[in-house]
């Protein structure tokens, strides 16, 4: 009798496990990569996401990446958010987005920073939001970067650099972005660009663009976008209340049907690990994002991302185009 009870118990547990496994298979992951790697999604599910988040352009697919979903840490001297897996934060669903590898939103305390360390085969650019960031590298560059500055290092075969906040009073707030280069073994290079708030106010300005693109010059300093050896473009805007800008999706890469995009609302009103607040924008008439929020986007050539400030204060927004 005891053996029979054990057998029944084992069968019951096996049945529960089977049912639980089947249930899990029918619960969609709420992430951007669900739309990339989950081949079981129906076209109606994709259309539903578009109609909910993108009523102005239903062909564009939008998937939010909310502030509370980002990885990150508070190390005391460094407060950081990670859009993609980085350092101690790992999520296999968020490892990259096309050639876009890293979007870190960092705040470094006065007199602190990142000691000398190495990089190779990566395009690394810093977007300075506030404060001052000292960049020093093995190519002989030493520079203090301030608001409006873009610094781009094409690491190529290898460089070493440090990044410090030498100011003894103010925190430096910046975004560090990494992109995979299209060619390996390149000679390391260094570039800086500056864009004023006035230039970006209510306009979507290209601040980083692939080498060979219109208006891109391979000069250490100069006008126009910083040159990147990757199929990634970065645009920036400071949107005032009631105004909007548009990003038009270029043609997809050969063999692809859609182009990728990513929208990020910079956390300008202060460090916040909770639900996003502060400045607010609406994307394509549907999806609303506040500071720290972002959204993955897919669109065909000619499709649009319309970003409108629906808040009461100016919002600083980054838009990535990713082949």
C-alpha positions in Angstrom: 0.0 0.0 0.0 2.9 2.4 0.9 4.5 1.8 -2.5 1.2 2.5 -4.2 0.8 5.8 -2.3 4.4 6.8 -3.2 3.7 6.0 -6.9 0.5 8.1 -6.9 2.3 10.9 -5.2 5.2 10.8 -7.7 2.7 10.8 -10.6 0.8 13.7 -9.2 4.0 15.8 -8.8 5.1 14.9 -12.3 1.7 16.1 -13.6 2.0 19.4 -11.7 5.5 20.0 -13.1 4.2 19.3 -16.6 1.3 21.7 -16.2 3.5 24.4 -14.7 6.0 24.1 -17.5 3.2 24.3 -20.1 1.9 27.5 -18.4 5.3 29.1 -18.4 5.6 28.5 -22.2 2.4 30.6 -22.7 3.5 33.6 -20.6 5.2 36.1 -22.8 8.4 37.8 -21.4 7.9 41.5 -21.0 11.1 42.5 -22.6 12.5 43.9 -25.8 14.1 40.7 -26.9 10.8 38.9 -26.7 10.1 40.7 -30.0 13.6 39.7 -31.4 14.1 36.1 -30.4 10.7 34.7 -29.6 9.6 33.2 -32.9 6.3 32.0 -31.5 4.7 35.5 -31.3 1.8 35.9 -33.6 1.4 38.8 -36.0 -1.7 39.8 -34.1 0.4 40.2 -30.9 2.9 42.4 -32.8 0.0 44.5 -34.3 -1.5 44.9 -30.8 1.8 46.2 -29.4 2.0 48.7 -32.3 -1.6 49.9 -32.0 -1.3 50.4 -28.3 2.1 52.2 -28.2 2.3 53.7 -31.7 -1.1 54.8 -32.9 0.4 57.6 -35.1 2.5 55.0 -37.0 1.2 51.5 -36.4 3.9 50.0 -38.5 6.5 51.0 -35.9 6.9 48.4 -33.1 7.7 49.9 -29.6 8.8 48.0 -26.5 9.4 50.0 -23.3 12.5 49.6 -21.2 11.4 51.4 -18.0 13.7 53.0 -15.4 12.8 50.4 -12.9 13.8 47.6 -15.3 17.3 48.9 -15.8 20.2 47.3 -14.0 22.6 49.3 -11.9 24.2 49.9 -8.6 25.0 52.6 -6.0 28.7 52.3 -5.1 28.7 55.5 -3.1 31.2 57.2 -5.3 29.4 56.0 -8.4 25.7 55.7 -9.1 25.0 53.9 -12.3 22.2 52.5 -14.5 22.7 49.9 -17.2 20.3 49.5 -20.1 22.2 46.4 -21.2 24.1 43.7 -19.2 27.2 45.2 -17.7 29.7 44.5 -14.9 27.7 42.9 -12.0 24.4 43.2 -13.8 23.5 40.3 -16.1 20.3 39.6 -18.0 20.5 37.4 -21.0 17.5 39.2 -22.5 19.4 42.5 -22.6 22.9 41.9 -23.8 22.9 44.2 -26.9 20.7 45.7 -29.6 22.3 45.2 -32.9 25.7 46.9 -32.7 24.7 48.9 -29.7 26.4 47.2 -26.7 26.2 49.6 -23.7 24.1 52.6 -22.5 25.2 53.4 -19.0 23.9 56.5 -17.2 26.6 57.4 -14.6 27.0 59.9 -11.8 30.4 60.2 -10.3 31.0 62.0 -7.0 33.6 64.8 -6.6 37.3 63.8 -6.7 36.4 60.2 -7.7 36.5 58.3 -11.0 37.5 55.3 -13.0 41.2 54.5 -12.8 43.4 53.6 -15.8 42.0 50.6 -17.6 42.1 49.2 -21.1 39.8 48.8 -24.1 40.1 47.3 -27.5 37.8 46.6 -30.5 35.1 48.9 -29.2 33.7 52.4 -30.1 33.2 54.3 -26.8 31.6 57.7 -26.5 30.6 59.8 -23.6 27.7 62.3 -23.6 28.2 64.9 -20.8 24.9 66.0 -19.1 26.3 68.1 -16.3 29.5 68.6 -14.3 33.1 68.0 -15.5 34.8 64.8 -16.6 38.5 64.5 -17.1 39.6 62.1 -19.8 43.2 61.0 -20.0 44.5 58.2 -22.3 47.5 56.4 -23.7 47.3 58.3 -27.0 48.4 61.5 -25.1 45.0 63.1 -24.8 44.1 65.0 -21.6 40.9 66.9 -21.6 38.2 68.3 -19.3 34.7 67.6 -20.8 31.7 69.7 -19.8 28.0 69.9 -20.6 27.3 69.6 -24.3 30.6 67.8 -25.1 30.8 64.5 -26.9 34.0 62.5 -26.5 34.5 59.5 -28.8 37.3 56.9 -28.5 37.7 54.4 -31.3 39.7 51.9 -29.3 40.8 49.7 -32.3 43.8 47.6 -31.5 43.9 48.9 -27.9 44.1 51.9 -25.6 44.2 52.7 -21.9 42.4 55.6 -20.3 41.1 57.0 -17.1 38.0 59.1 -16.4 37.8 61.3 -13.3 35.7 64.0 -11.7 38.4 66.3 -10.6 35.9 68.9 -9.4 35.8 68.9 -5.6 32.2 70.2 -5.3 29.9 68.9 -8.2 28.9 65.5 -9.3 29.5 64.7 -13.0 26.5 63.1 -14.8 27.2 61.5 -18.2 26.2 58.6 -20.4 28.8 56.2 -21.6 27.8 54.3 -24.8 29.6 51.5 -26.5 29.1 50.2 -30.0 30.7 47.3 -31.8 33.0 48.4 -34.7 32.3 47.2 -38.2 36.0 46.6 -38.8 38.6 45.1 -36.4 42.2 46.0 -36.1 41.8 49.7 -36.7 44.3 52.3 -35.4 43.0 53.9 -32.2 41.6 57.4 -32.6 40.2 60.2 -30.4 37.5 62.8 -31.2 35.6 65.5 -29.4 32.6 67.6 -30.5 30.5 70.2 -28.7 26.8 71.0 -29.2 25.1 73.8 -27.3 21.7 73.6 -25.7 20.5 76.2 -28.2 21.5 74.0 -31.1 19.5 71.0 -29.7 16.4 72.9 -28.4 13.4 71.6 -30.3 15.6 70.1 -33.0 16.9 66.5 -33.4 20.6 66.9 -33.9 22.9 64.2 -35.0 25.9 64.2 -32.6 27.5 60.8 -33.6 27.4 59.2 -37.0 29.2 56.5 -39.0 32.3 57.4 -40.9 31.4 58.3 -44.4 28.0 59.7 -43.5 27.0 63.2 -44.7 28.7 65.9 -42.7 31.0 63.6 -40.8 34.6 64.7 -40.7 37.5 62.6 -39.3 39.0 65.4 -37.5 40.0 65.4 -33.8 37.9 68.5 -33.2 35.5 70.3 -35.4 31.9 70.7 -36.4 29.4 68.1 -37.3 28.8 64.6 -35.8 31.7 62.7 -34.1 32.8 59.9 -36.5 32.1 56.3 -35.3 33.4 53.1 -36.9 30.1 51.4 -36.4 26.6 51.3 -37.9 25.2 53.3 -35.0 24.0 56.9 -35.1 23.2 59.1 -32.0 20.8 62.0 -32.1 20.0 64.4 -29.3 17.2 66.9 -28.5 16.1 69.2 -25.7 12.3 69.3 -26.1 10.3 72.1 -24.6 6.7 71.5 -23.5 4.3 71.1 -26.4 6.9 70.7 -29.1 8.0 67.6 -31.0 10.7 66.2 -33.2 10.7 63.3 -35.7 13.2 60.6 -36.5 12.8 58.9 -39.9 13.9 55.3 -40.2 16.5 54.9 -42.9 16.5 51.8 -45.2 17.3 48.5 -43.3 20.5 46.7 -43.9 20.7 44.3 -46.8 18.6 41.2 -46.2 16.7 42.9 -43.3 13.1 44.2 -43.4 13.3 46.6 -40.5 15.7 49.1 -38.9 16.3 49.4 -35.2 16.0 52.4 -33.0 16.2 53.2 -29.3 14.8 56.2 -27.4 16.2 57.2 -24.0 14.9 60.1 -21.7 17.9 61.3 -19.7 17.4 61.5 -15.9 18.1 65.2 -15.7 16.2 66.1 -12.5 18.1 63.8 -10.1 19.1 60.3 -9.3 16.0 58.1 -9.0 15.9 54.2 -8.8 12.1 54.1 -8.6 9.3 54.7 -11.1 10.3 57.3 -13.6 9.2 60.9 -12.9 10.0 64.4 -14.0 10.1 65.3 -17.7 7.7 63.4 -19.8 7.5 62.6 -23.6 5.1 60.7 -25.7 6.3 58.5 -28.6 4.2 58.2 -31.7 1.1 59.4 -29.9 0.9 56.4 -27.5 3.9 55.3 -25.4 4.7 57.8 -22.6 8.2 57.9 -21.1 9.7 59.8 -18.2 13.2 60.3 -17.0 15.3 57.1 -17.1 12.7 55.3 -19.3 13.6 54.1 -22.8 12.0 52.2 -25.7 13.2 49.8 -28.3 11.8 50.5 -31.8 11.6 48.7 -35.1 10.5 50.3 -38.4 10.8 50.1 -42.2 12.4 52.7 -44.4 10.4 55.9 -44.1 8.6 55.0 -40.9 8.7 57.7 -38.2 9.3 58.1 -34.5 7.6 61.2 -33.3 8.7 62.4 -29.9 6.5 65.0 -28.2 7.0 66.7 -24.9 3.8 66.3 -22.9 5.2 67.5 -19.6 5.7 70.9 -18.1 9.5 71.1 -18.3 12.2 70.6 -21.0 13.2 67.0 -21.6 16.6 65.9 -22.9 16.2 62.9 -25.1 18.6 60.6 -27.0 17.5 58.7 -30.2 19.7 55.9 -31.5 19.5 54.6 -35.1 21.0 51.1 -35.3 21.5 49.2 -38.6 
